[in-house]
Amino acid sequence: MKLMRIGVDLAKNVFQIHGVDRHEKPIWRQRLSRDRWLQKVLEKIEPDCEIGMESCGGAHHWARQLQARGYRVKLIAPQFVKPYVKSNKNDANDAEAICEAMSRPSMRFVSVKTVEQQDIQATHRIRAGLIEQRTAKGNQIRGLVSEYGLVAPKELLALRRAIPCWLEDGDNGLTARFRRLLDGVRSDLRTLDARVAELDSEIAAIAPSEPAAVRLQQLRGVGPITATALVATVGDASQFANGRQLSASLGLTPRQHSSGGKNRLLGISKRGDSYLRTLLVHGARSTLRTAKSKEDRLSQWAARLAERSHYNVAAIALANKTARMAWAMLRHDTDYQPERAAA
């Protein structure tokens, strides 16, 4: 029988295959090792067969490998596969669930990322990890000096300025040993600052080389970091039917708890990419701070919204609108149009 669709459960060393024919009858179930699975698939299936995988570690790499050989590949978010897992969770059931999920007419799929997108995304992930480490190092310093009766300032910039003062003050009760330790963690903090600055420079160099990122920086509150993060995360905007779908995928739309015809909207859902959502919200906050002094329609709209509602609500609404405008610019390869921003 001819295979029409196969689901592949990816893992580090063992891949599980589940294939069905045009009558939805399972005709291929096999467990393959990492070094054999691709060749076995190429021998077993024909080019018109669809291949589905969860959008997890390594999925984009294997999708590109299969696409280069002429196969249609569909990537599915893990949370959309989970409802189709029958009984206990294991590799065979997961592969069957992937095969079943990809056949649903209303299923949403993830676009396959290019190598360039993954490079940009890796830069952002490393930078985000270093910022987390730097924040943790600052909190460690605050906790340590508090044991000696010293209160550290809240901002990281002020903390950097305070450390030399503590080291030079001979009457603050710090021992010679602790001064050496404090100087060591200050050196760690400097190293993290240098690495973050290095990656900021890398992102600043990437942004002018990506035409989409250059256009996105025309938006208010979007700089090189947010623009390149959008390019790396969204890529092909045609995977979203409209701007609201992109905004919803980033968790910037209200969460629903509706039943019996009664619609109840809660706070934003916070689904999807939290890193990109955070960048958009911070950009919206910076835009709101200067909105009153601007005369364009978008700034006036944001200023009026901030006056009649909570500041955080206005920031989220502006971030939502920015995501929608970014979708339109990516989808249609257009520049920012201020006259339509507050429509």
C-alpha positions as CSV (number, residue, x, y, z in Angstrom):
1,M,0.0,0.0,0.0
2,K,1.1,3.5,-0.7
3,L,1.9,5.8,2.2
4,M,0.0,9.1,2.2
5,R,1.1,10.6,5.5
6,I,3.7,9.8,8.2
7,G,4.2,11.3,11.6
8,V,7.7,11.3,13.0
9,D,8.4,11.6,16.8
10,L,11.9,13.1,17.1
11,A,14.3,12.3,19.8
12,K,18.1,12.5,20.4
13,N,19.0,9.1,19.2
14,V,15.7,7.2,18.3
15,F,13.0,8.3,15.9
16,Q,9.6,6.7,15.9
17,I,7.6,6.5,12.6
18,H,3.9,6.1,12.1
19,G,2.5,6.0,8.5
20,V,-1.0,5.6,7.1
21,D,-2.4,5.0,3.6
22,R,-5.3,6.9,1.9
23,H,-7.8,4.9,4.0
24,E,-6.2,6.1,7.2
25,K,-5.0,2.6,7.9
26,P,-1.6,2.3,9.7
27,I,0.8,0.4,7.4
28,W,4.2,1.5,8.7
29,R,5.2,1.6,12.4
30,Q,8.9,1.5,13.0
31,R,11.6,2.7,15.4
32,L,14.7,3.9,13.7
33,S,18.1,5.1,14.9
34,R,19.2,8.7,14.2
35,D,21.8,7.7,11.6
36,R,19.4,5.5,9.7
37,W,16.0,7.1,9.8
38,L,16.4,9.7,7.0
39,Q,17.7,7.2,4.5
40,K,14.9,4.7,5.5
41,V,12.3,7.3,5.0
42,L,13.6,8.3,1.6
43,E,13.6,4.6,0.5
44,K,10.1,4.0,1.8
45,I,8.0,7.0,0.8
46,E,7.2,8.8,-2.4
47,P,7.5,12.6,-3.0
48,D,3.7,13.2,-2.6
49,C,3.7,11.8,0.9
50,E,3.3,14.4,3.7
51,I,5.7,14.3,6.7
52,G,4.7,15.7,10.0
53,M,6.8,16.5,13.1
54,E,6.5,18.4,16.3
55,S,8.1,21.8,16.3
56,C,10.8,20.9,18.8
57,G,14.6,20.7,19.0
58,G,16.1,19.7,15.6
59,A,12.7,19.8,13.8
60,H,13.6,22.7,11.6
61,H,16.9,21.1,10.6
62,W,15.2,17.8,9.6
63,A,12.4,19.7,7.8
64,R,14.9,21.6,5.7
65,Q,16.6,18.3,4.9
66,L,13.4,16.7,3.7
67,Q,12.2,19.8,1.8
68,A,15.5,19.9,-0.1
69,R,14.6,16.4,-1.3
70,G,11.2,17.5,-2.5
71,Y,8.9,16.4,0.4
72,R,6.1,18.4,2.0
73,V,6.8,18.9,5.7
74,K,4.4,20.1,8.3
75,L,5.6,21.2,11.7
76,I,3.0,21.3,14.6
77,A,3.3,23.0,18.0
78,P,3.5,20.3,20.7
79,Q,0.5,21.7,22.6
80,F,-1.6,21.0,19.5
81,V,-0.4,17.4,19.3
82,K,-1.1,16.5,22.9
83,P,-4.9,16.2,22.6
84,Y,-4.5,13.4,20.1
85,V,-2.2,11.2,22.3
86,K,-4.2,8.1,23.2
87,S,-3.8,6.3,26.5
88,N,-0.2,6.4,27.8
89,K,2.5,8.6,26.5
90,N,5.2,6.8,24.6
91,D,7.1,7.3,21.3
92,A,4.7,5.1,19.3
93,N,1.6,7.0,20.6
94,D,3.3,10.3,20.1
95,A,4.1,9.5,16.4
96,E,0.5,8.3,15.9
97,A,-0.8,11.6,17.5
98,I,1.4,13.7,15.2
99,C,0.1,11.8,12.1
100,E,-3.5,12.3,13.3
101,A,-3.1,16.0,14.2
102,M,-1.6,16.9,10.8
103,S,-4.6,15.5,9.0
104,R,-7.0,17.9,10.8
105,P,-8.3,20.6,8.3
106,S,-8.2,23.4,11.0
107,M,-4.8,22.5,12.3
108,R,-2.2,25.3,12.6
109,F,1.3,24.7,11.4
110,V,4.6,26.3,12.1
111,S,6.7,27.7,9.2
112,V,10.1,26.1,8.7
113,K,12.8,28.5,9.8
114,T,15.8,29.2,7.5
115,V,19.4,28.9,8.7
116,E,19.6,32.7,8.8
117,Q,16.6,32.9,11.1
118,Q,18.0,30.3,13.4
119,D,21.3,32.2,13.6
120,I,19.5,35.4,14.6
121,Q,17.4,33.5,17.1
122,A,20.5,31.9,18.6
123,T,22.0,35.4,19.1
124,H,18.9,36.6,20.9
125,R,18.7,33.5,23.1
126,I,22.3,33.7,24.1
127,R,21.9,37.4,24.9
128,A,18.7,36.7,27.0
129,G,20.6,34.0,28.9
130,L,23.5,36.4,29.7
131,I,21.1,39.0,30.9
132,E,19.5,36.5,33.2
133,Q,22.9,35.6,34.5
134,R,23.8,39.2,35.0
135,T,20.5,39.9,36.9
136,A,21.3,36.8,39.1
137,K,24.8,38.1,39.8
138,G,23.5,41.5,40.8
139,N,21.0,39.9,43.2
140,Q,23.8,37.7,44.6
141,I,25.8,40.8,45.3
142,R,22.9,42.5,47.0
143,G,22.3,39.4,49.2
144,L,25.9,39.1,50.2
145,V,26.4,42.7,51.2
146,S,23.1,42.8,53.1
147,E,24.7,40.3,55.6
148,Y,27.2,43.0,56.4
149,G,24.6,45.7,56.9
150,L,25.0,47.4,53.5
151,V,21.9,48.1,51.5
152,A,22.4,47.8,47.7
153,P,20.6,50.1,45.3
154,K,17.9,48.5,43.1
155,E,19.1,49.5,39.7
156,L,22.1,47.6,38.2
157,L,23.8,50.9,37.1
158,A,23.7,52.2,40.7
159,L,24.9,48.9,42.0
160,R,28.0,49.1,39.7
161,R,28.7,52.5,41.1
162,A,28.2,51.4,44.7
163,I,30.7,48.5,44.7
164,P,33.9,50.6,44.4
165,C,32.6,52.9,47.2
166,W,32.2,49.8,49.5
167,L,35.6,48.5,48.6
168,E,37.3,51.9,49.3
169,D,35.4,52.6,52.6
170,G,37.5,51.2,55.4
171,D,34.9,51.8,58.1
172,N,31.9,49.9,56.7
173,G,32.8,46.6,58.5
174,L,33.9,44.5,55.5
175,T,36.8,42.2,56.1
176,A,39.7,41.9,53.8
177,R,38.6,38.4,52.7
178,F,35.1,39.6,51.8
179,R,36.6,42.6,49.9
180,R,38.5,40.2,47.8
181,L,35.3,38.1,47.2
182,L,33.3,41.3,46.3
183,D,36.0,42.4,43.9
184,G,35.8,38.9,42.2
185,V,32.0,39.1,41.7
186,R,32.4,42.6,40.4
187,S,34.8,41.2,37.8
188,D,32.1,38.5,36.9
189,L,29.6,41.3,36.5
190,R,32.0,43.2,34.2
191,T,32.5,40.1,32.1
192,L,28.8,39.6,31.6
193,D,28.4,43.3,30.7
194,A,31.1,42.9,28.1
195,R,29.4,39.8,26.6
196,V,26.0,41.5,26.4
197,A,27.5,44.5,24.8
198,E,29.3,42.2,22.3
199,L,25.9,40.6,21.3
200,D,24.2,44.0,21.1
201,S,26.9,45.0,18.6
202,E,26.2,41.7,16.7
203,I,22.5,42.4,16.5
204,A,23.2,46.0,15.5
205,A,25.3,44.6,12.6
206,I,22.6,42.1,11.6
207,A,19.7,44.6,11.5
208,P,20.9,46.6,8.4
209,S,21.6,43.4,6.5
210,E,17.9,42.2,6.8
211,P,15.5,44.3,4.6
212,A,12.5,43.3,6.7
213,A,14.3,44.4,9.9
214,V,15.1,47.7,8.3
215,R,11.5,48.3,7.5
216,L,10.2,47.2,10.9
217,Q,12.4,49.8,12.6
218,Q,10.1,52.5,11.1
219,L,7.6,51.4,13.7
220,R,7.4,53.4,17.0
221,G,9.1,51.5,19.8
222,V,10.9,49.0,17.5
223,G,14.7,49.1,17.4
224,P,17.3,46.7,16.0
225,I,16.7,44.1,18.8
226,T,12.9,43.9,18.5
227,A,13.1,44.1,14.6
228,T,15.6,41.2,14.3
229,A,13.6,39.2,17.0
230,L,10.5,39.6,14.9
231,V,12.3,38.5,11.7
232,A,13.7,35.4,13.5
233,T,10.5,34.4,15.2
234,V,7.8,35.3,12.5
235,G,9.8,34.9,9.3
236,D,7.1,34.2,6.7
237,A,4.1,36.2,7.9
238,S,1.8,34.4,5.5
239,Q,1.5,31.6,8.1
240,F,-0.9,34.0,10.0
241,A,-4.2,34.9,8.3
242,N,-4.2,38.4,9.8
243,G,-2.4,40.6,12.3
244,R,-4.6,39.5,15.1
245,Q,-3.4,35.9,14.7
246,L,0.2,37.0,15.1
247,S,-0.8,39.1,18.2
248,A,-2.6,36.1,19.7
249,S,0.3,33.8,19.1
250,L,2.5,36.2,21.1
251,G,0.0,36.3,24.0
252,L,-1.1,39.9,23.5
253,T,-4.8,39.3,23.2
254,P,-7.3,38.6,26.0
255,R,-7.8,35.2,27.4
256,Q,-11.3,33.9,27.2
257,H,-13.4,32.0,29.7
258,S,-16.8,32.0,27.9
259,S,-19.7,29.5,28.2
260,G,-23.4,29.4,27.5
261,G,-23.3,32.4,25.3
262,K,-21.8,34.6,28.0
263,N,-18.5,36.1,26.8
264,R,-16.0,36.7,29.5
265,L,-12.6,38.3,28.6
266,L,-9.7,38.1,31.1
267,G,-6.2,39.5,31.0
268,I,-3.8,38.8,28.1
269,S,-3.2,35.1,27.6
270,K,0.7,35.4,27.7
271,R,1.0,32.4,25.3
272,G,3.7,32.0,22.8
273,D,7.1,33.7,22.7
274,S,7.6,35.5,26.0
275,Y,10.9,37.1,24.9
276,L,9.3,38.8,21.9
277,R,6.2,39.8,23.8
278,T,8.5,41.4,26.5
279,L,10.4,43.4,23.8
280,L,7.1,44.7,22.3
281,V,5.7,45.7,25.6
282,H,8.9,47.5,26.6
283,G,8.9,49.3,23.3
284,A,5.3,50.3,23.8
285,R,6.1,51.7,27.3
286,S,8.9,53.9,25.8
287,T,6.5,55.1,23.1
288,L,3.9,56.0,25.7
289,R,6.4,58.2,27.7
290,T,6.8,60.6,24.7
291,A,3.3,60.2,23.2
292,K,1.9,63.4,24.6
293,S,4.5,65.5,22.9
294,K,3.9,64.0,19.5
295,E,1.4,65.1,16.9
296,D,0.9,61.9,14.8
297,R,-2.3,60.0,15.0
298,L,-0.8,56.9,16.7
299,S,0.8,58.9,19.5
300,Q,-2.4,60.9,20.1
301,W,-4.4,57.6,20.1
302,A,-2.0,56.1,22.7
303,A,-2.0,59.2,24.8
304,R,-5.8,59.4,25.0
305,L,-6.0,55.7,25.8
306,A,-3.5,56.1,28.7
307,E,-5.6,59.0,30.1
308,R,-8.9,57.0,30.2
309,S,-7.4,53.6,31.2
310,H,-4.6,52.1,33.2
311,Y,-1.1,52.8,31.9
312,N,-0.3,49.1,31.6
313,V,-3.5,48.5,29.6
314,A,-2.5,51.3,27.2
315,A,1.0,49.7,26.9
316,I,-0.4,46.3,26.1
317,A,-2.9,47.8,23.6
318,L,0.0,49.6,21.8
319,A,2.1,46.5,21.8
320,N,-0.8,44.6,20.3
321,K,-1.2,47.3,17.6
322,T,2.6,47.2,16.9
323,A,2.5,43.4,16.4
324,R,-0.4,43.8,13.9
325,M,1.3,46.5,12.0
326,A,4.5,44.4,11.9
327,W,2.5,41.5,10.4
328,A,1.1,43.8,7.7
329,M,4.6,45.1,6.8
330,L,6.1,41.6,6.8
331,R,3.2,40.1,4.9
332,H,3.0,42.7,2.1
333,D,6.6,43.9,2.1
334,T,5.5,47.5,2.7
335,D,6.8,50.4,4.7
336,Y,5.2,51.9,7.8
337,Q,2.2,54.1,6.9
338,P,1.5,56.6,9.7
339,E,-1.8,57.7,8.4
340,R,-3.2,54.2,8.8
341,A,-1.6,53.4,12.1
342,A,-4.5,54.6,14.3
343,A,-7.3,53.5,11.9
